[in-house]
Amino acid sequence: MQIDTSIAEADVGVLQPGMAVHFTVDAYPEQRFQGRIRQIRLNPTIQQNVVTYSVVVDVDNADGRLLPGMTAYVRITTGERKNVLRAPVVFLT
């Protein structure tokens, strides 16, 4: 199965085929599905001066739970760091 999603031009520059994609659908709000970017199409869509690009995501749907027409809420991982020191930000007023 595939997901066709629209990505803003400001974000499309960091995407590459093979990147991990996670998404949910309303039918299974607690279930997190995953896939991989297959293609970034070079045909932009412009609506009200907003430019977006179509990104095709391959998804394994062996169990048939995902159906055509379902709305997917997509998150694309563009970077990941392991074993990093995290420090809280303190704002002084």
Gaussian input, Z-matrix of N, CA and C with variables (Angstrom, degrees):
# hf/3-21g

backbone

0 1
 N
 C     1     B1
 C     2     B2     1     A1
 N     3     B3     2     A2     1     D1
 C     4     B4     3     A3     2     D2
 C     5     B5     4     A4     3     D3
 N     6     B6     5     A5     4     D4
 C     7     B7     6     A6     5     D5
 C     8     B8     7     A7     6     D6
 N     9     B9     8     A8     7     D7
 C    10    B10     9     A9     8     D8
 C    11    B11    10    A10     9     D9
 N    12    B12    11    A11    10    D10
 C    13    B13    12    A12    11    D11
 C    14    B14    13    A13    12    D12
 N    15    B15    14    A14    13    D13
 C    16    B16    15    A15    14    D14
 C    17    B17    16    A16    15    D15
 N    18    B18    17    A17    16    D16
 C    19    B19    18    A18    17    D17
 C    20    B20    19    A19    18    D18
 N    21    B21    20    A20    19    D19
 C    22    B22    21    A21    20    D20
 C    23    B23    22    A22    21    D21
 N    24    B24    23    A23    22    D22
 C    25    B25    24    A24    23    D23
 C    26    B26    25    A25    24    D24
 N    27    B27    26    A26    25    D25
 C    28    B28    27    A27    26    D26
 C    29    B29    28    A28    27    D27
 N    30    B30    29    A29    28    D28
 C    31    B31    30    A30    29    D29
 C    32    B32    31    A31    30    D30
 N    33    B33    32    A32    31    D31
 C    34    B34    33    A33    32    D32
 C    35    B35    34    A34    33    D33
 N    36    B36    35    A35    34    D34
 C    37    B37    36    A36    35    D35
 C    38    B38    37    A37    36    D36
 N    39    B39    38    A38    37    D37
 C    40    B40    39    A39    38    D38
 C    41    B41    40    A40    39    D39
 N    42    B42    41    A41    40    D40
 C    43    B43    42    A42    41    D41
 C    44    B44    43    A43    42    D42
 N    45    B45    44    A44    43    D43
 C    46    B46    45    A45    44    D44
 C    47    B47    46    A46    45    D45
 N    48    B48    47    A47    46    D46
 C    49    B49    48    A48    47    D47
 C    50    B50    49    A49    48    D48
 N    51    B51    50    A50    49    D49
 C    52    B52    51    A51    50    D50
 C    53    B53    52    A52    51    D51
 N    54    B54    53    A53    52    D52
 C    55    B55    54    A54    53    D53
 C    56    B56    55    A55    54    D54
 N    57    B57    56    A56    55    D55
 C    58    B58    57    A57    56    D56
 C    59    B59    58    A58    57    D57
 N    60    B60    59    A59    58    D58
 C    61    B61    60    A60    59    D59
 C    62    B62    61    A61    60    D60
 N    63    B63    62    A62    61    D61
 C    64    B64    63    A63    62    D62
 C    65    B65    64    A64    63    D63
 N    66    B66    65    A65    64    D64
 C    67    B67    66    A66    65    D65
 C    68    B68    67    A67    66    D66
 N    69    B69    68    A68    67    D67
 C    70    B70    69    A69    68    D68
 C    71    B71    70    A70    69    D69
 N    72    B72    71    A71    70    D70
 C    73    B73    72    A72    71    D71
 C    74    B74    73    A73    72    D72
 N    75    B75    74    A74    73    D73
 C    76    B76    75    A75    74    D74
 C    77    B77    76    A76    75    D75
 N    78    B78    77    A77    76    D76
 C    79    B79    78    A78    77    D77
 C    80    B80    79    A79    78    D78
 N    81    B81    80    A80    79    D79
 C    82    B82    81    A81    80    D80
 C    83    B83    82    A82    81    D81
 N    84    B84    83    A83    82    D82
 C    85    B85    84    A84    83    D83
 C    86    B86    85    A85    84    D84
 N    87    B87    86    A86    85    D85
 C    88    B88    87    A87    86    D86
 C    89    B89    88    A88    87    D87
 N    90    B90    89    A89    88    D88
 C    91    B91    90    A90    89    D89
 C    92    B92    91    A91    90    D90
 N    93    B93    92    A92    91    D91
 C    94    B94    93    A93    92    D92
 C    95    B95    94    A94    93    D93
 N    96    B96    95    A95    94    D94
 C    97    B97    96    A96    95    D95
 C    98    B98    97    A97    96    D96
 N    99    B99    98    A98    97    D97
 C   100   B100    99    A99    98    D98
 C   101   B101   100   A100    99    D99
 N   102   B102   101   A101   100   D100
 C   103   B103   102   A102   101   D101
 C   104   B104   103   A103   102   D102
 N   105   B105   104   A104   103   D103
 C   106   B106   105   A105   104   D104
 C   107   B107   106   A106   105   D105
 N   108   B108   107   A107   106   D106
 C   109   B109   108   A108   107   D107
 C   110   B110   109   A109   108   D108
 N   111   B111   110   A110   109   D109
 C   112   B112   111   A111   110   D110
 C   113   B113   112   A112   111   D111
 N   114   B114   113   A113   112   D112
 C   115   B115   114   A114   113   D113
 C   116   B116   115   A115   114   D114
 N   117   B117   116   A116   115   D115
 C   118   B118   117   A117   116   D116
 C   119   B119   118   A118   117   D117
 N   120   B120   119   A119   118   D118
 C   121   B121   120   A120   119   D119
 C   122   B122   121   A121   120   D120
 N   123   B123   122   A122   121   D121
 C   124   B124   123   A123   122   D122
 C   125   B125   124   A124   123   D123
 N   126   B126   125   A125   124   D124
 C   127   B127   126   A126   125   D125
 C   128   B128   127   A127   126   D126
 N   129   B129   128   A128   127   D127
 C   130   B130   129   A129   128   D128
 C   131   B131   130   A130   129   D129
 N   132   B132   131   A131   130   D130
 C   133   B133   132   A132   131   D131
 C   134   B134   133   A133   132   D132
 N   135   B135   134   A134   133   D133
 C   136   B136   135   A135   134   D134
 C   137   B137   136   A136   135   D135
 N   138   B138   137   A137   136   D136
 C   139   B139   138   A138   137   D137
 C   140   B140   139   A139   138   D138
 N   141   B141   140   A140   139   D139
 C   142   B142   141   A141   140   D140
 C   143   B143   142   A142   141   D141
 N   144   B144   143   A143   142   D142
 C   145   B145   144   A144   143   D143
 C   146   B146   145   A145   144   D144
 N   147   B147   146   A146   145   D145
 C   148   B148   147   A147   146   D146
 C   149   B149   148   A148   147   D147
 N   150   B150   149   A149   148   D148
 C   151   B151   150   A150   149   D149
 C   152   B152   151   A151   150   D150
 N   153   B153   152   A152   151   D151
 C   154   B154   153   A153   152   D152
 C   155   B155   154   A154   153   D153
 N   156   B156   155   A155   154   D154
 C   157   B157   156   A156   155   D155
 C   158   B158   157   A157   156   D156
 N   159   B159   158   A158   157   D157
 C   160   B160   159   A159   158   D158
 C   161   B161   160   A160   159   D159
 N   162   B162   161   A161   160   D160
 C   163   B163   162   A162   161   D161
 C   164   B164   163   A163   162   D162
 N   165   B165   164   A164   163   D163
 C   166   B166   165   A165   164   D164
 C   167   B167   166   A166   165   D165
 N   168   B168   167   A167   166   D166
 C   169   B169   168   A168   167   D167
 C   170   B170   169   A169   168   D168
 N   171   B171   170   A170   169   D169
 C   172   B172   171   A171   170   D170
 C   173   B173   172   A172   171   D171
 N   174   B174   173   A173   172   D172
 C   175   B175   174   A174   173   D173
 C   176   B176   175   A175   174   D174
 N   177   B177   176   A176   175   D175
 C   178   B178   177   A177   176   D176
 C   179   B179   178   A178   177   D177
 N   180   B180   179   A179   178   D178
 C   181   B181   180   A180   179   D179
 C   182   B182   181   A181   180   D180
 N   183   B183   182   A182   181   D181
 C   184   B184   183   A183   182   D182
 C   185   B185   184   A184   183   D183
 N   186   B186   185   A185   184   D184
 C   187   B187   186   A186   185   D185
 C   188   B188   187   A187   186   D186
 N   189   B189   188   A188   187   D187
 C   190   B190   189   A189   188   D188
 C   191   B191   190   A190   189   D189
 N   192   B192   191   A191   190   D190
 C   193   B193   192   A192   191   D191
 C   194   B194   193   A193   192   D192
 N   195   B195   194   A194   193   D193
 C   196   B196   195   A195   194   D194
 C   197   B197   196   A196   195   D195
 N   198   B198   197   A197   196   D196
 C   199   B199   198   A198   197   D197
 C   200   B200   199   A199   198   D198
 N   201   B201   200   A200   199   D199
 C   202   B202   201   A201   200   D200
 C   203   B203   202   A202   201   D201
 N   204   B204   203   A203   202   D202
 C   205   B205   204   A204   203   D203
 C   206   B206   205   A205   204   D204
 N   207   B207   206   A206   205   D205
 C   208   B208   207   A207   206   D206
 C   209   B209   208   A208   207   D207
 N   210   B210   209   A209   208   D208
 C   211   B211   210   A210   209   D209
 C   212   B212   211   A211   210   D210
 N   213   B213   212   A212   211   D211
 C   214   B214   213   A213   212   D212
 C   215   B215   214   A214   213   D213
 N   216   B216   215   A215   214   D214
 C   217   B217   216   A216   215   D215
 C   218   B218   217   A217   216   D216
 N   219   B219   218   A218   217   D217
 C   220   B220   219   A219   218   D218
 C   221   B221   220   A220   219   D219
 N   222   B222   221   A221   220   D220
 C   223   B223   222   A222   221   D221
 C   224   B224   223   A223   222   D222
 N   225   B225   224   A224   223   D223
 C   226   B226   225   A225   224   D224
 C   227   B227   226   A226   225   D225
 N   228   B228   227   A227   226   D226
 C   229   B229   228   A228   227   D227
 C   230   B230   229   A229   228   D228
 N   231   B231   230   A230   229   D229
 C   232   B232   231   A231   230   D230
 C   233   B233   232   A232   231   D231
 N   234   B234   233   A233   232   D232
 C   235   B235   234   A234   233   D233
 C   236   B236   235   A235   234   D234
 N   237   B237   236   A236   235   D235
 C   238   B238   237   A237   236   D236
 C   239   B239   238   A238   237   D237
 N   240   B240   239   A239   238   D238
 C   241   B241   240   A240   239   D239
 C   242   B242   241   A241   240   D240
 N   243   B243   242   A242   241   D241
 C   244   B244   243   A243   242   D242
 C   245   B245   244   A244   243   D243
 N   246   B246   245   A245   244   D244
 C   247   B247   246   A246   245   D245
 C   248   B248   247   A247   246   D246
 N   249   B249   248   A248   247   D247
 C   250   B250   249   A249   248   D248
 C   251   B251   250   A250   249   D249
 N   252   B252   251   A251   250   D250
 C   253   B253   252   A252   251   D251
 C   254   B254   253   A253   252   D252
 N   255   B255   254   A254   253   D253
 C   256   B256   255   A255   254   D254
 C   257   B257   256   A256   255   D255
 N   258   B258   257   A257   256   D256
 C   259   B259   258   A258   257   D257
 C   260   B260   259   A259   258   D258
 N   261   B261   260   A260   259   D259
 C   262   B262   261   A261   260   D260
 C   263   B263   262   A262   261   D261
 N   264   B264   263   A263   262   D262
 C   265   B265   264   A264   263   D263
 C   266   B266   265   A265   264   D264
 N   267   B267   266   A266   265   D265
 C   268   B268   267   A267   266   D266
 C   269   B269   268   A268   267   D267
 N   270   B270   269   A269   268   D268
 C   271   B271   270   A270   269   D269
 C   272   B272   271   A271   270   D270
 N   273   B273   272   A272   271   D271
 C   274   B274   273   A273   272   D272
 C   275   B275   274   A274   273   D273
 N   276   B276   275   A275   274   D274
 C   277   B277   276   A276   275   D275
 C   278   B278   277   A277   276   D276

   B1=1.4484
   B2=1.5196
   B3=1.3226
   B4=1.4564
   B5=1.5143
   B6=1.3188
   B7=1.4626
   B8=1.5162
   B9=1.3226
   B10=1.4567
   B11=1.5192
   B12=1.3238
   B13=1.4555
   B14=1.5179
   B15=1.3256
   B16=1.4560
   B17=1.5241
   B18=1.3324
   B19=1.4583
   B20=1.5252
   B21=1.3213
   B22=1.4610
   B23=1.5238
   B24=1.3281
   B25=1.4613
   B26=1.5225
   B27=1.3163
   B28=1.4596
   B29=1.5231
   B30=1.3315
   B31=1.4643
   B32=1.5219
   B33=1.3166
   B34=1.4618
   B35=1.5277
   B36=1.3088
   B37=1.4588
   B38=1.5156
   B39=1.3254
   B40=1.4647
   B41=1.5291
   B42=1.3225
   B43=1.4599
   B44=1.5209
   B45=1.3375
   B46=1.4598
   B47=1.5249
   B48=1.3141
   B49=1.4650
   B50=1.5323
   B51=1.3221
   B52=1.4534
   B53=1.5232
   B54=1.3392
   B55=1.4682
   B56=1.5298
   B57=1.3322
   B58=1.4626
   B59=1.5232
   B60=1.3299
   B61=1.4587
   B62=1.5217
   B63=1.3237
   B64=1.4655
   B65=1.5151
   B66=1.3235
   B67=1.4600
   B68=1.5194
   B69=1.3229
   B70=1.4571
   B71=1.5221
   B72=1.3160
   B73=1.4687
   B74=1.5269
   B75=1.3264
   B76=1.4640
   B77=1.5216
   B78=1.3265
   B79=1.4649
   B80=1.5239
   B81=1.3356
   B82=1.4655
   B83=1.5350
   B84=1.3274
   B85=1.4738
   B86=1.5295
   B87=1.3092
   B88=1.4650
   B89=1.5243
   B90=1.3143
   B91=1.4616
   B92=1.5255
   B93=1.3241
   B94=1.4628
   B95=1.5241
   B96=1.3241
   B97=1.4618
   B98=1.5235
   B99=1.3156
   B100=1.4591
   B101=1.5145
   B102=1.3294
   B103=1.4497
   B104=1.5256
   B105=1.3166
   B106=1.4718
   B107=1.5219
   B108=1.3234
   B109=1.4604
   B110=1.5208
   B111=1.3234
   B112=1.4586
   B113=1.5226
   B114=1.3590
   B115=1.4556
   B116=1.5188
   B117=1.3229
   B118=1.4606
   B119=1.5251
   B120=1.3042
   B121=1.4652
   B122=1.5251
   B123=1.3114
   B124=1.4583
   B125=1.5284
   B126=1.3127
   B127=1.4677
   B128=1.5326
   B129=1.3238
   B130=1.4622
   B131=1.5266
   B132=1.3131
   B133=1.4566
   B134=1.5201
   B135=1.3168
   B136=1.4654
   B137=1.5235
   B138=1.3384
   B139=1.4585
   B140=1.5168
   B141=1.3162
   B142=1.4628
   B143=1.5249
   B144=1.3301
   B145=1.4681
   B146=1.5239
   B147=1.3210
   B148=1.4583
   B149=1.5219
   B150=1.3466
   B151=1.4567
   B152=1.5304
   B153=1.3297
   B154=1.4649
   B155=1.5259
   B156=1.3248
   B157=1.4616
   B158=1.5190
   B159=1.3198
   B160=1.4544
   B161=1.5284
   B162=1.3226
   B163=1.4615
   B164=1.5253
   B165=1.3256
   B166=1.4611
   B167=1.5266
   B168=1.3252
   B169=1.4621
   B170=1.5229
   B171=1.3331
   B172=1.4674
   B173=1.5193
   B174=1.3265
   B175=1.4609
   B176=1.5252
   B177=1.3324
   B178=1.4582
   B179=1.5253
   B180=1.3053
   B181=1.4569
   B182=1.5257
   B183=1.3344
   B184=1.4693
   B185=1.5270
   B186=1.3348
   B187=1.4640
   B188=1.5236
   B189=1.3337
   B190=1.4582
   B191=1.5114
   B192=1.3189
   B193=1.4703
   B194=1.5215
   B195=1.3184
   B196=1.4560
   B197=1.5229
   B198=1.3312
   B199=1.4594
   B200=1.5258
   B201=1.3283
   B202=1.4559
   B203=1.5256
   B204=1.3203
   B205=1.4651
   B206=1.5140
   B207=1.3367
   B208=1.4673
   B209=1.5249
   B210=1.3300
   B211=1.4548
   B212=1.5162
   B213=1.3250
   B214=1.4665
   B215=1.5197
   B216=1.3192
   B217=1.4577
   B218=1.5273
   B219=1.3271
   B220=1.4589
   B221=1.5171
   B222=1.3452
   B223=1.4697
   B224=1.5252
   B225=1.3284
   B226=1.4607
   B227=1.5245
   B228=1.3207
   B229=1.4569
   B230=1.5248
   B231=1.3390
   B232=1.4694
   B233=1.5204
   B234=1.3149
   B235=1.4583
   B236=1.5145
   B237=1.3130
   B238=1.4638
   B239=1.5227
   B240=1.3088
   B241=1.4638
   B242=1.5187
   B243=1.3151
   B244=1.4626
   B245=1.5277
   B246=1.3258
   B247=1.4667
   B248=1.5243
   B249=1.3213
   B250=1.4563
   B251=1.5143
   B252=1.3023
   B253=1.4547
   B254=1.5188
   B255=1.3132
   B256=1.4644
   B257=1.5108
   B258=1.3090
   B259=1.4541
   B260=1.5309
   B261=1.3253
   B262=1.4547
   B263=1.5309
   B264=1.3054
   B265=1.4572
   B266=1.5204
   B267=1.3157
   B268=1.4671
   B269=1.5184
   B270=1.3106
   B271=1.4602
   B272=1.5153
   B273=1.2935
   B274=1.4528
   B275=1.5136
   B276=1.3177
   B277=1.4553
   B278=1.5039
   A1=107.36
   A2=115.51
   A3=119.10
   A4=110.58
   A5=115.30
   A6=123.10
   A7=106.25
   A8=116.84
   A9=121.71
   A10=106.37
   A11=116.80
   A12=120.64
   A13=109.79
   A14=117.04
   A15=122.48
   A16=109.28
   A17=115.64
   A18=122.07
   A19=108.56
   A20=117.00
   A21=121.99
   A22=110.84
   A23=115.66
   A24=120.21
   A25=112.09
   A26=118.63
   A27=121.53
   A28=112.15
   A29=117.25
   A30=121.49
   A31=114.01
   A32=117.81
   A33=120.83
   A34=112.28
   A35=118.98
   A36=122.14
   A37=115.01
   A38=117.99
   A39=120.74
   A40=112.48
   A41=117.54
   A42=120.82
   A43=111.20
   A44=115.44
   A45=122.29
   A46=109.01
   A47=116.93
   A48=118.57
   A49=110.65
   A50=115.51
   A51=121.16
   A52=113.63
   A53=117.73
   A54=119.53
   A55=110.61
   A56=114.82
   A57=121.33
   A58=111.38
   A59=115.25
   A60=123.16
   A61=107.48
   A62=116.61
   A63=122.45
   A64=107.46
   A65=116.61
   A66=118.87
   A67=110.66
   A68=114.14
   A69=122.36
   A70=107.81
   A71=115.35
   A72=122.02
   A73=107.45
   A74=115.82
   A75=120.04
   A76=113.49
   A77=117.66
   A78=120.73
   A79=112.38
   A80=117.14
   A81=122.49
   A82=108.83
   A83=118.00
   A84=120.58
   A85=114.29
   A86=118.18
   A87=120.77
   A88=112.98
   A89=117.32
   A90=122.57
   A91=109.47
   A92=116.52
   A93=121.29
   A94=108.44
   A95=116.48
   A96=122.85
   A97=109.33
   A98=116.20
   A99=118.91
   A100=111.11
   A101=114.09
   A102=121.47
   A103=109.05
   A104=116.16
   A105=122.49
   A106=108.83
   A107=116.25
   A108=120.78
   A109=108.97
   A110=116.26
   A111=121.13
   A112=110.98
   A113=116.30
   A114=119.18
   A115=110.64
   A116=115.39
   A117=122.44
   A118=105.37
   A119=116.65
   A120=120.34
   A121=110.69
   A122=115.31
   A123=121.57
   A124=112.68
   A125=116.37
   A126=120.57
   A127=108.84
   A128=117.54
   A129=119.64
   A130=112.38
   A131=114.49
   A132=122.32
   A133=107.04
   A134=116.79
   A135=120.78
   A136=107.92
   A137=115.81
   A138=121.92
   A139=108.28
   A140=116.70
   A141=123.26
   A142=110.94
   A143=116.39
   A144=124.76
   A145=114.19
   A146=118.01
   A147=122.42
   A148=108.11
   A149=116.10
   A150=121.55
   A151=108.80
   A152=116.01
   A153=121.00
   A154=109.49
   A155=114.82
   A156=121.70
   A157=108.96
   A158=115.81
   A159=121.55
   A160=109.21
   A161=115.68
   A162=122.08
   A163=107.37
   A164=116.23
   A165=122.18
   A166=108.66
   A167=115.57
   A168=122.48
   A169=108.88
   A170=116.74
   A171=121.59
   A172=109.46
   A173=115.65
   A174=122.31
   A175=109.33
   A176=116.82
   A177=121.30
   A178=108.06
   A179=116.82
   A180=122.01
   A181=109.76
   A182=115.73
   A183=121.07
   A184=112.40
   A185=116.92
   A186=119.57
   A187=112.86
   A188=118.30
   A189=121.93
   A190=115.52
   A191=117.78
   A192=120.32
   A193=112.55
   A194=117.12
   A195=120.54
   A196=109.31
   A197=115.66
   A198=121.05
   A199=110.45
   A200=117.57
   A201=119.85
   A202=111.02
   A203=116.27
   A204=121.14
   A205=114.87
   A206=118.60
   A207=120.00
   A208=109.42
   A209=115.44
   A210=120.58
   A211=109.13
   A212=116.41
   A213=121.73
   A214=109.47
   A215=116.48
   A216=123.28
   A217=106.49
   A218=115.40
   A219=123.04
   A220=112.27
   A221=115.44
   A222=123.22
   A223=107.17
   A224=115.84
   A225=120.77
   A226=108.51
   A227=115.96
   A228=121.64
   A229=108.53
   A230=116.47
   A231=120.27
   A232=112.56
   A233=117.42
   A234=120.67
   A235=110.23
   A236=114.80
   A237=119.67
   A238=108.28
   A239=116.16
   A240=121.67
   A241=108.64
   A242=116.16
   A243=120.93
   A244=109.61
   A245=115.73
   A246=122.49
   A247=112.48
   A248=116.43
   A249=121.69
   A250=108.93
   A251=115.83
   A252=120.86
   A253=109.45
   A254=116.12
   A255=121.47
   A256=108.21
   A257=115.96
   A258=120.81
   A259=109.15
   A260=117.31
   A261=119.50
   A262=111.14
   A263=115.33
   A264=121.24
   A265=107.70
   A266=116.05
   A267=120.57
   A268=108.05
   A269=116.14
   A270=121.72
   A271=108.70
   A272=116.95
   A273=122.21
   A274=109.13
   A275=115.65
   A276=118.32
   A277=111.44
   D1=160.36
   D2=177.48
   D3=-135.38
   D4=153.11
   D5=173.12
   D6=-111.75
   D7=132.57
   D8=171.58
   D9=-105.19
   D10=115.45
   D11=-177.49
   D12=-124.37
   D13=155.76
   D14=179.13
   D15=-105.25
   D16=132.46
   D17=-178.63
   D18=-121.95
   D19=134.36
   D20=179.81
   D21=-63.54
   D22=148.73
   D23=-177.75
   D24=-60.42
   D25=-29.21
   D26=179.25
   D27=-67.76
   D28=-23.23
   D29=-176.81
   D30=-104.32
   D31=-20.34
   D32=-172.47
   D33=-67.27
   D34=-23.25
   D35=-177.30
   D36=-65.30
   D37=-23.14
   D38=-179.05
   D39=-94.32
   D40=-3.77
   D41=-177.15
   D42=-87.08
   D43=147.54
   D44=176.96
   D45=-143.91
   D46=147.86
   D47=174.32
   D48=-55.69
   D49=140.42
   D50=-179.62
   D51=98.08
   D52=-13.01
   D53=179.53
   D54=-66.86
   D55=147.94
   D56=-179.98
   D57=-72.65
   D58=141.72
   D59=178.27
   D60=-129.97
   D61=135.12
   D62=174.91
   D63=-121.33
   D64=143.91
   D65=-179.21
   D66=-154.45
   D67=161.19
   D68=173.49
   D69=-126.07
   D70=163.03
   D71=173.79
   D72=-131.79
   D73=154.20
   D74=-177.27
   D75=-60.05
   D76=-31.56
   D77=-178.16
   D78=-65.89
   D79=-28.64
   D80=-179.86
   D81=-133.64
   D82=71.63
   D83=-172.71
   D84=-63.72
   D85=-24.68
   D86=-179.37
   D87=-90.93
   D88=-9.58
   D89=-178.51
   D90=-93.59
   D91=130.41
   D92=176.67
   D93=-107.05
   D94=119.33
   D95=-179.94
   D96=-97.43
   D97=164.19
   D98=179.02
   D99=-139.57
   D100=159.38
   D101=178.59
   D102=-160.74
   D103=-170.11
   D104=-179.75
   D105=-137.75
   D106=144.25
   D107=176.33
   D108=-66.03
   D109=125.80
   D110=175.49
   D111=-95.55
   D112=-41.52
   D113=-171.85
   D114=-153.22
   D115=142.79
   D116=170.52
   D117=-110.97
   D118=110.79
   D119=-175.19
   D120=-78.87
   D121=143.72
   D122=-173.53
   D123=-96.02
   D124=27.18
   D125=178.71
   D126=-115.39
   D127=92.84
   D128=-177.49
   D129=-68.07
   D130=152.19
   D131=172.46
   D132=-111.55
   D133=134.90
   D134=-179.57
   D135=-121.49
   D136=118.57
   D137=176.07
   D138=-132.63
   D139=121.91
   D140=-178.88
   D141=51.97
   D142=46.49
   D143=178.43
   D144=64.37
   D145=18.30
   D146=175.27
   D147=-107.63
   D148=122.77
   D149=-177.44
   D150=-99.86
   D151=126.88
   D152=176.38
   D153=-129.91
   D154=155.77
   D155=178.24
   D156=-119.63
   D157=143.93
   D158=178.63
   D159=-82.22
   D160=130.02
   D161=178.13
   D162=-120.53
   D163=128.88
   D164=-178.72
   D165=-99.66
   D166=127.57
   D167=-177.99
   D168=-117.08
   D169=127.45
   D170=175.05
   D171=-85.18
   D172=134.85
   D173=-177.43
   D174=-132.94
   D175=134.89
   D176=174.14
   D177=-79.47
   D178=121.75
   D179=-179.74
   D180=-127.17
   D181=45.15
   D182=-176.67
   D183=-59.30
   D184=-33.42
   D185=-178.41
   D186=-83.98
   D187=-7.14
   D188=176.04
   D189=73.19
   D190=13.57
   D191=-178.59
   D192=-70.65
   D193=-32.86
   D194=-179.86
   D195=-84.65
   D196=132.92
   D197=-176.81
   D198=-118.10
   D199=151.32
   D200=176.80
   D201=-58.16
   D202=140.46
   D203=178.23
   D204=92.13
   D205=-10.11
   D206=177.61
   D207=-67.02
   D208=143.51
   D209=176.74
   D210=-83.59
   D211=125.06
   D212=179.69
   D213=-106.48
   D214=134.54
   D215=175.41
   D216=-100.87
   D217=102.43
   D218=-166.71
   D219=-96.24
   D220=137.09
   D221=172.10
   D222=-127.34
   D223=128.74
   D224=-178.99
   D225=-113.00
   D226=125.87
   D227=178.68
   D228=-81.65
   D229=115.14
   D230=-178.73
   D231=-100.92
   D232=-12.45
   D233=178.50
   D234=-168.02
   D235=155.86
   D236=-178.59
   D237=-152.32
   D238=138.21
   D239=177.71
   D240=-128.74
   D241=137.81
   D242=178.81
   D243=-115.37
   D244=152.04
   D245=178.56
   D246=55.01
   D247=51.41
   D248=-179.82
   D249=-111.69
   D250=141.55
   D251=176.82
   D252=-74.58
   D253=127.08
   D254=177.08
   D255=-111.41
   D256=129.81
   D257=178.92
   D258=-123.07
   D259=140.29
   D260=179.32
   D261=-69.96
   D262=149.24
   D263=176.97
   D264=-92.23
   D265=129.74
   D266=-179.61
   D267=-114.92
   D268=126.81
   D269=177.29
   D270=-103.02
   D271=123.57
   D272=177.70
   D273=-99.77
   D274=134.19
   D275=178.16
   D276=-115.43

